Amino acid sequence: MTSRLDRIWQAMAARPLLASALLGAIAACGFPPLRLWPVGLAALALFIALLRQANCWKRATLMGWLFGLAHLTVANSWIATAFTYQAEMPQFLGWLAVPLLCLYLAVYPALAAFAANRLGRNAGTFTFAALFAATWIVAEWLRGWVFTGYPWPPLGLMLLGDFDSPGIALLLPWLGTYALSGLAILIAGGFAALVQQGRRVGQLVLALLVIGAMTFPFGSLTQAEGSIRYALVQPLIPQAEREDPGKFEDQFIRIAQLTMPGNDSERLVLWPEAAIPDYLENGYPQRYYSARTAGADPDFARKRIGVLIGQQSLLLTGLVHLDIGQLEGRTTAVSARNSVSAIDGRGEIVGDYAKAHLVPYGEYLPMREILEPIGLSRLVAGSIDYLPGPGPRTLDLRRFGRAGIQICYEIVFSGHVVDRANRPDYIFNPSNDGWFGSWGPPQHVAQARLRAIEEGLPVLRSTTTGISAVIDANGVVRQHVPTGVTGRLDGLIPPAKAPTLFARLGNWLPLGWALLILAASLVAMRRRRV
């Protein structure tokens, strides 16, 4: 067995560039839906050992870039599915778009590898891993905001346990997501160092600690309930029919049938992103109302929603608001806002939130004046761009508590999901995951769990096709509706925790960990030389 492992290592060491790409792809198997986190950590340990042997910064940078390219391409393969819903662009472009996007995203792992190589040329394996962890934290933080940011997925996601256990991600309140990624590298580096030193007892102890932390059924210890009753709906509206006007009425009937039972009681009703095909605001040109389910009357559309949910209830639902203006002498929609509105039992809109972190090429076309003339358009239906809202906002819903709203993939941006000056009681995350394929929804709900843990707030997800879920402040999934089925969840919203350390410091916390790890590593290197 040992000789076989030696031959595998020698083969990788002989072809470090190819091995880096292969290990990056394998490491992505540690993420949902596969959740092969032992495989992911093993691949990461091998890459750290391989990277440490790079004899120059150029080789190390290229190895980091190839690792990141393969790793992020596999993890983000679900993006290609979006092209199957865009009639104006061929589907095969989806399988080109993912690696093309990751050509850029891989720059950040490359920067981390470059910095680790420059700082840790003569470091031991674990010290080098610590340097790599520190540089990775900073690089992943940069990936989360440079050019609007795209942090999907963070490396630390592989340390999140099953639905009933937060796993090692339970440490998020004291680390933050980016530092959790650094911890994944430290764990992998620890294994690599112990293997190189032949310390089998140490390997066994570390393995048992990691397995125990990842599998401990924490959900059995967290059963506290709140006082706000909810009815959360997953109507199963496939992406292929979501924009079909001929099916708008059927979609509304479907969501109405799920919602009506219990409408004589007080409850918070939760519908997914873009759940309502009607335009509910007054003042649009008449043609915008005519093709909708409620005909030409937005007042009627709102009132029938009020009757549907019941007089004592309040609805939070995703919908689209239009911005009306003049274009070529015609009154028309010039932009839109992907929104959540709070609607009471009288059919009155009592609160609004507009999505702030929009999806490039999905909700708006960057550099439209350049890209549109050469045939490029948005990946989802629609010819006008969405405009962003002002950022995280808390809606005061009175007896239904304070709701923080994060629409769809806004929830993946660590440190940017809560109004810290007006902390909510829970986060509502409506989403349309119908164009996310089979890999996207499990990763999406997993990242919502990361936000719940690090902020100490429950997260309620209502999606069109799944996975809808109620997540408590420890990241434990209390209830869920799987992908591809119709369902409704009823219960009491889990209570929030007191503000966590991360909730107070935001991403200064993981950056502080990066600085501390870096300083400790440099001190260790200096003592080793002495």
C-alpha positions in Angstrom: 0.0 0.0 0.0 2.8 2.4 0.9 4.7 1.7 -2.3 1.5 2.3 -4.3 1.0 5.7 -2.6 4.7 6.5 -3.2 4.2 5.8 -6.9 1.1 8.0 -7.1 3.0 10.8 -5.3 6.0 10.4 -7.6 3.7 10.6 -10.7 2.1 13.8 -9.4 5.5 15.3 -8.5 6.7 14.6 -12.0 3.7 16.4 -13.6 2.8 19.1 -11.0 0.8 21.3 -13.4 -1.5 18.4 -14.5 -1.7 17.1 -11.0 -2.7 20.6 -9.7 -5.6 20.7 -12.1 -6.7 17.2 -11.3 -6.5 17.8 -7.6 -8.6 21.0 -8.0 -11.3 19.1 -9.7 -11.3 16.4 -7.1 -11.4 18.9 -4.2 -14.7 20.3 -5.6 -16.3 16.9 -4.8 -16.1 18.0 -1.1 -19.0 20.5 -1.9 -22.7 19.6 -2.1 -24.4 17.7 -3.6 -21.6 15.1 -3.5 -20.4 16.2 0.0 -17.3 13.9 -0.3 -15.5 16.1 2.2 -12.8 13.5 3.1 -11.9 13.3 -0.6 -11.9 17.1 -0.8 -9.6 17.5 2.2 -7.3 14.7 0.9 -7.0 16.4 -2.5 -6.3 19.7 -0.8 -3.6 18.1 1.4 -1.9 16.7 -1.7 -2.0 20.0 -3.4 -0.4 21.8 -0.4 2.4 19.2 -0.4 2.8 19.7 -4.2 2.7 23.5 -4.0 5.3 23.5 -1.3 7.8 21.9 -3.7 7.4 24.5 -6.4 10.9 25.8 -7.1 9.9 29.3 -8.2 7.0 31.8 -7.9 6.0 31.5 -11.5 5.5 27.7 -11.2 3.6 28.1 -7.9 1.4 30.8 -9.4 0.6 28.6 -12.4 -0.2 25.7 -10.1 -2.5 27.8 -8.1 -4.3 29.1 -11.2 -4.7 25.5 -12.6 -6.0 24.2 -9.3 -8.5 27.1 -9.1 -9.6 26.8 -12.7 -10.5 23.1 -12.4 -11.8 23.5 -8.8 -14.2 26.4 -9.6 -15.2 25.0 -13.0 -16.5 21.8 -11.5 -18.1 23.6 -8.6 -19.9 26.1 -10.8 -20.9 23.7 -13.6 -24.5 24.4 -12.7 -24.2 27.8 -14.4 -24.3 26.0 -17.8 -27.9 25.0 -17.2 -29.0 28.7 -17.4 -28.2 28.6 -21.2 -30.9 25.9 -21.7 -33.5 28.6 -20.8 -32.2 31.3 -23.2 -33.5 30.8 -26.7 -31.4 33.6 -28.2 -28.1 31.9 -27.3 -27.0 28.3 -28.1 -26.8 25.9 -25.2 -23.3 24.8 -25.9 -22.2 28.3 -25.0 -23.0 27.4 -21.4 -20.3 24.8 -21.3 -17.9 27.4 -22.6 -19.1 30.2 -20.3 -18.3 28.3 -17.1 -14.6 27.7 -17.8 -14.3 31.2 -19.3 -15.6 32.7 -16.1 -13.3 30.5 -14.1 -10.3 31.7 -16.1 -10.8 34.9 -14.2 -11.9 33.4 -10.8 -8.8 31.2 -10.8 -6.7 34.4 -10.5 -7.5 34.5 -6.8 -6.2 31.0 -5.9 -3.2 31.9 -8.1 -2.5 35.0 -6.0 -2.7 32.9 -2.8 -0.3 30.4 -4.2 2.1 33.1 -5.4 2.1 34.9 -2.0 2.6 31.6 -0.1 5.5 30.6 -2.3 7.2 34.0 -1.8 6.7 34.0 1.9 7.4 30.3 2.7 10.1 29.2 0.4 12.0 27.4 3.2 9.0 26.6 5.5 8.1 23.2 6.8 4.9 21.6 5.5 2.5 22.8 8.2 4.0 26.3 8.4 3.7 26.5 4.6 0.1 25.4 4.8 -0.5 28.1 7.4 0.9 30.7 5.1 -1.2 29.4 2.3 -4.3 29.5 4.6 -3.6 33.2 5.4 -3.1 34.2 1.8 -6.2 32.2 0.7 -8.4 34.0 3.3 -7.4 37.3 1.8 -7.7 36.1 -1.8 -11.1 34.6 -1.2 -12.3 37.8 0.5 -11.1 39.7 -2.6 -13.0 37.4 -4.8 -16.1 38.2 -2.8 -16.2 41.9 -3.8 -13.8 42.8 -6.6 -15.7 43.6 -9.8 -19.0 43.2 -7.8 -17.7 39.9 -6.5 -18.5 36.2 -7.0 -17.7 34.2 -3.8 -19.5 31.0 -5.0 -18.4 28.6 -3.5 -16.0 29.3 -0.6 -13.5 26.6 0.1 -14.8 26.3 3.7 -18.2 25.0 2.4 -16.7 21.5 2.5 -16.6 21.8 6.4 -20.4 22.1 6.6 -22.1 19.0 7.9 -25.4 17.3 7.0 -28.8 19.0 7.5 -28.8 18.0 11.2 -25.3 19.1 11.9 -23.3 22.3 11.2 -20.1 20.3 11.3 -16.9 22.3 11.7 -18.8 25.3 10.3 -20.2 25.7 13.9 -17.0 27.8 14.4 -18.3 30.4 11.9 -19.4 33.0 14.6 -15.7 33.2 15.7 -14.1 32.8 12.2 -16.3 34.1 9.4 -16.6 32.2 6.1 -13.3 33.2 4.6 -11.4 32.2 7.7 -13.3 28.8 7.7 -11.7 28.3 4.3 -8.4 29.0 5.9 -9.2 26.4 8.5 -9.9 23.8 5.8 -6.4 24.4 4.5 -4.9 24.2 8.0 -6.6 20.8 8.5 -5.4 19.5 5.1 -1.9 20.9 5.8 -2.0 19.1 9.2 -2.7 15.8 7.5 0.0 16.4 4.9 2.6 17.2 7.6 1.7 14.1 9.7 1.9 11.8 6.7 5.3 13.2 5.7 6.6 12.7 9.2 5.1 9.2 9.4 3.1 10.0 12.6 0.3 7.5 12.2 -1.1 8.1 15.7 -1.3 11.8 15.0 -3.1 11.0 11.7 -5.6 8.8 13.4 -6.3 11.4 16.2 -6.7 14.2 13.7 -9.0 12.1 11.5 -11.2 11.1 14.5 -11.5 14.7 15.6 -12.5 15.9 12.1 -15.0 13.0 11.6 -16.5 13.6 15.1 -16.9 17.3 14.5 -18.4 16.8 11.0 -21.0 14.2 12.0 -22.1 15.1 15.6 -25.9 15.3 15.4 -26.1 18.9 16.7 -29.7 19.2 15.6 -30.9 17.0 18.5 -29.7 19.6 20.9 -31.3 22.7 19.3 -35.1 22.5 19.4 -35.9 26.0 20.8 -38.9 27.6 19.1 -39.9 31.2 18.5 -43.3 32.7 18.6 -43.9 33.8 15.0 -45.9 31.2 13.0 -45.0 30.7 9.3 -46.5 29.0 6.3 -43.7 28.6 3.7 -44.6 27.6 0.2 -42.8 25.8 -2.6 -45.2 25.8 -5.6 -43.0 23.9 -8.1 -42.9 26.3 -11.0 -40.3 24.9 -13.5 -38.2 27.5 -15.2 -39.4 26.4 -18.6 -42.9 27.6 -17.8 -42.2 30.5 -15.4 -42.2 33.1 -18.2 -45.1 31.5 -20.2 -48.1 33.9 -20.0 -50.4 31.0 -20.9 -49.5 29.3 -17.6 -49.6 32.4 -15.3 -53.1 31.6 -14.0 -52.3 27.9 -13.4 -49.2 29.0 -11.5 -51.3 31.4 -9.3 -53.9 28.7 -8.6 -51.1 26.3 -7.6 -49.6 28.7 -5.1 -53.1 29.6 -3.9 -54.1 26.0 -3.1 -50.9 25.6 -1.0 -51.5 28.8 0.8 -55.2 28.8 1.7 -55.4 26.1 4.4 -55.1 27.8 7.8 -55.8 31.3 6.4 -58.2 32.0 9.3 -55.1 32.1 11.7 -52.3 34.6 12.3 -49.2 33.6 10.3 -46.4 34.9 8.2 -46.8 33.5 4.6 -43.7 33.1 2.6 -43.7 32.8 -1.2 -40.6 32.5 -3.5 -38.8 34.9 -5.8 -41.0 36.1 -8.7 -43.9 34.1 -7.3 -46.5 36.6 -8.4 -46.9 37.1 -12.2 -49.1 40.2 -11.7 -47.8 43.7 -11.5 -49.1 45.1 -8.2 -48.1 48.8 -8.4 -50.4 51.3 -10.0 -49.5 53.7 -12.8 -48.1 51.4 -15.4 -49.3 51.6 -19.1 -52.4 49.4 -19.5 -50.6 46.8 -21.7 -48.5 45.6 -18.8 -51.5 44.5 -16.8 -53.5 43.0 -19.6 -51.4 39.8 -20.0 -51.4 39.0 -16.3 -53.6 36.8 -14.3 -55.6 39.6 -12.6 -56.4 41.3 -15.9 -56.2 45.0 -16.0 -56.6 45.8 -12.4 -53.6 45.9 -9.9 -56.0 46.9 -7.1 -58.0 43.7 -7.7 -54.7 41.7 -7.9 -53.6 42.9 -4.4 -57.1 42.4 -2.8 -57.4 38.8 -4.0 -54.0 38.1 -2.5 -55.2 39.6 0.8 -58.3 37.4 0.7 -56.1 34.4 -0.1 -53.7 34.8 2.8 -56.4 35.8 5.3 -57.1 39.0 7.3 -54.7 38.1 10.2 -51.8 37.1 8.0 -48.9 38.9 6.3 -47.3 37.8 3.1 -43.6 38.2 2.0 -43.3 37.5 -1.6 -41.0 38.0 -4.5 -42.3 40.0 -7.4 -41.1 42.5 -10.1 -41.6 46.2 -10.0 -41.2 48.3 -13.1 -39.7 51.7 -13.6 -41.7 53.6 -16.2 -40.2 56.3 -18.4 -40.0 57.6 -21.9 -38.1 55.7 -24.6 -38.2 57.0 -28.2 -41.3 59.0 -27.4 -43.2 56.1 -25.9 -44.2 55.5 -22.3 -42.6 52.2 -21.4 -40.7 50.2 -18.8 -37.1 51.4 -18.8 -35.8 49.2 -16.0 -37.1 46.9 -13.3 -36.4 45.9 -9.7 -36.3 42.4 -8.4 -38.3 42.9 -5.2 -39.9 41.5 -2.1 -43.1 43.1 -0.9 -44.9 42.7 2.3 -48.7 42.5 1.7 -51.3 42.4 4.5 -54.7 40.8 4.7 -56.3 43.9 3.2 -54.2 43.6 0.1 -52.1 46.6 1.0 -48.3 46.8 0.3 -46.8 47.7 3.7 -43.1 47.2 2.9 -40.7 46.8 0.0 -37.1 45.6 -0.6 -35.3 45.7 -3.9 -32.4 43.3 -4.6 -29.1 45.0 -4.3 -26.6 42.4 -5.5 -27.7 41.7 -9.0 -26.5 38.8 -11.2 -24.3 39.9 -14.1 -25.7 38.6 -17.4 -28.7 37.3 -15.5 -30.4 40.4 -14.3 -28.4 43.0 -16.2 -26.0 43.0 -19.1 -22.7 44.7 -18.2 -21.4 47.0 -20.9 -24.7 46.7 -22.8 -23.8 49.3 -25.4 -20.8 47.1 -26.4 -22.1 43.6 -25.9 -25.6 43.9 -27.3 -24.6 45.0 -30.8 -22.4 41.9 -31.1 -25.2 39.5 -30.3 -24.7 39.0 -26.5 -27.7 39.3 -24.2 -28.8 38.3 -20.8 -28.9 34.6 -20.0 -32.5 34.8 -18.8 -35.7 36.2 -20.3 -36.1 39.9 -20.5 -34.8 42.8 -22.5 -34.5 45.5 -19.8 -32.0 45.6 -17.0 -32.8 45.4 -13.3 -31.5 48.2 -11.1 -30.0 47.5 -7.7 -31.5 48.4 -4.4 -29.6 50.2 -1.6 -28.3 47.1 0.2 -29.3 45.1 3.2 -32.5 46.4 4.9 -34.6 45.3 7.8 -38.4 45.5 7.4 -40.3 46.1 10.6 -43.3 43.8 10.3 -44.6 44.6 13.8 -46.1 41.4 15.3 -44.4 39.4 12.6 -41.0 40.6 13.8 -38.1 42.3 11.9 -37.3 40.6 8.6 -34.0 40.9 6.9 -34.4 40.2 3.1 -31.9 38.6 0.8 -33.1 37.6 -2.6 -31.7 34.6 -4.3 -27.9 34.6 -4.6 -27.5 37.7 -2.4 -27.3 35.2 0.5 -23.9 33.9 -0.6 -22.1 37.2 0.2 -20.6 36.8 3.6 -20.7 40.0 5.7 -23.2 41.7 3.4 -26.6 40.1 4.3 -27.7 42.1 7.4 -28.3 45.7 8.2 -26.0 45.9 11.2 -27.6 49.2 12.4 -31.0 47.5 12.5 -30.4 43.8 13.2 -33.4 41.6 12.1 -34.9 38.7 13.9 -34.6 36.4 10.9 -33.6 36.5 7.2 -36.0 35.7 4.4 -34.3 34.3 1.3 -36.8 33.8 -1.5 -35.2 32.3 -4.6 -35.8 30.9 -8.1 -33.4 28.0 -8.3 -35.2 26.5 -11.3 -32.3 27.5 -13.6 -29.6 26.2 -11.2 -29.6 22.6 -12.5 -29.0 19.8 -10.0 -25.8 21.0 -8.4 -26.8 24.6 -7.8 -29.7 24.2 -5.3 -27.8 22.0 -2.7 -24.9 24.5 -2.8 -27.3 27.4 -2.5 -29.1 26.1 0.6 -25.7 25.2 2.1 -24.4 28.8 1.7 -27.6 30.0 3.3 -26.7 27.8 6.3 -23.3 29.4 6.5 -25.0 32.9 6.8 -27.3 31.6 9.5 -24.4 30.3 11.6 -22.1 33.3 11.3 -24.8 35.9 11.8 -26.6 33.9 14.5 -29.9 34.3 12.7 -32.5 31.8 11.3 -32.9 31.8 7.6 -36.2 30.9 5.8 -35.9 29.9 2.1 -38.9 29.7 -0.2 -38.0 28.6 -3.7 -39.9 27.9 -6.9 -38.5 24.4 -7.4 -36.4 23.6 -4.3 -34.6 23.4 -2.0 -36.9 25.3 0.4 -35.9 25.2 4.0 -36.2 26.6 7.5 -32.7 26.9 9.0 -32.0 27.8 12.6 -29.3 30.0 14.0 -26.9 27.0 14.3 -27.2 26.1 10.7 -29.4 23.1 11.4 -32.2 22.5 8.8 -35.4 22.1 10.9 -37.6 21.5 7.9 -37.2 21.3 4.1 -38.9 20.6 0.8 -36.6 18.8 -1.6 -36.0 19.8 -5.2 -38.7 18.9 -7.7 -41.8 18.5 -5.5 -44.6 20.7 -4.4 -44.8 21.4 -0.7 -45.5 23.7 2.3 -43.7 24.0 5.6 -45.5 25.2 8.8 -44.1 26.0 12.2 -42.6 28.6 14.4 -39.6 30.7 13.3 -36.6 29.5 15.3 -35.2 32.2 17.7 -32.2 34.4 16.9 -29.1 34.4 18.9 -27.4 37.4 20.4 -25.2 39.1 17.9 -22.1 36.9 17.2 -18.6 38.1 17.0 -18.8 38.0 13.3 -22.1 39.9 13.4 -20.3 42.7 15.3 -17.0 42.8 13.2 -18.0 41.5 9.8 -15.2 40.6 7.5 -12.6 42.4 9.7 -12.8 39.1 11.7 -11.5 36.7 9.0 -9.0 39.3 7.9 -7.7 39.6 11.4 -7.3 35.8 11.5 -5.3 36.0 8.3 -3.0 38.5 9.8 -2.6 36.5 13.0 -1.9 33.2 11.1 0.6 35.0 8.9 2.4 36.6 11.8 2.6 33.2 13.7 3.9 31.5 10.6 6.6 34.0 10.0 7.7 33.8 13.6 7.8 30.0 13.4 10.0 30.2 10.3 12.4 32.6 11.9 12.7 30.3 15.0 13.3 27.4 12.7 16.2 29.1 11.0 17.7 30.2 14.3 
